[in-house]
Amino acid sequence: MFLQSFEQTVQDYRMLLTEARAGRLMLPNNNLDTGQPSRAGRYKLADTTYAKLVDKLAEHDFETVTPELRAIVLAYFKDADKAALSRRPRETLTP
């Protein structure tokens, strides 16, 4: 059982390396602590990290934001319970 799992992992890793070398690697934006898709309001540490990122980007009027990063941040907050996030004290979002 272990050997079969290990062989599958090696096979998957090789496939990812091939995609990366070809410039077409697409990884899902999953929370590596929970394994679930990253979404605002699901995981406090992720919310804090995204809030810090947005604050840093705002310091430069969002001039340094690439289209890819913009899409990631917008997707993170897209389905957020904005009311719940706005009720959360600021210090719990940006320690």
C-alpha positions, 0 to 999 in steps of 0.5 A, a space after each residue: 500500500 505504501 509503495 503504491 502511494 509513493 509511486 503515484 506521488 512520484 508520477 504526479 510530481 513528474 507530471 507537475 514538473 512537466 507542466 511547469 517546464 512547459 509554462 502551463 502549470 495551474 495549481 488550485 488556490 487551496 489552503 494548505 493547512 485545511 486542503 480546502 479551497 481558499 475563501 474569505 471567512 473560512 480560515 482566520 490565518 488566511 483572512 489575516 494574510 490577505 488583509 495584510 497583502 491588500 494593505 501593502 498593495 494599498 500603500 502604493 495605490 495598487 500600482 504594483 498589482 499584476 493582473 494575475 494577483 488582482 484576479 487571485 485577490 478578487 476571487 478570494 473575496 468574491 463570495 465572502 460574507 462581507 457583513 461577517 468580515 466587517 464585524 470582525 475587529 480590525 486587529 484580528 485581521 491585521 495583527 
